[in-house]
Amino acid sequence: MIGVSSDIGSTNLEIILLKRTFVLPWSQFLFAEGGNDEIRLAFSTHDVVVAGSRLDLLLQDLSAQRLSRLQESARPERFSSITGPQITSISVQRVE
């Protein structure tokens, strides 16, 4: 899986963008929704939108808070042949 790391028992989700990193506590996680090409994670302080392919496979891990890292792919990684979920972009916005 490109850009995804599992760690059972992790208390935070690290979101690594190309120029910035966010660490959001699972205690502030509200819900996740989406499908194959886009998922949305809602935290009490931030909204996270992840684009890519086969992302629906992540929803069960998100609901169980089993992920420790989501990472935006660098350009060369976007064209590799991967069988699991692949992240191409991540947007993180602070909730006002």
C-alpha positions, 0 to 999 in steps of 0.5 A: 500500500502506497502512503499507508502505515498500520499500527494497532494501538496508535493514538495519533494519525500522522498525515505527511504532505509534500511540504507539511506534516500534521499529527491528529489524535484519534481521540478527535476523530469523528467519522470517515466516508467515501469510496474508491477514489476519494475518502473524507476523514472528519476530526473535531479540528480538521477535515482531511480529504484523501484522493487516489485509488482503491481507497475504499479498502481503508475505511474499515481500518479508519473506523477501527483507528488502526492506521498510524500514517497517511502519506501523500505520494511523490510524483514518481510513486503515483505511476507504480503498479500497486495492488492495494490502496494508493494515495495521490493527494491529501488536503488538510483544512482546519475546521473554523 
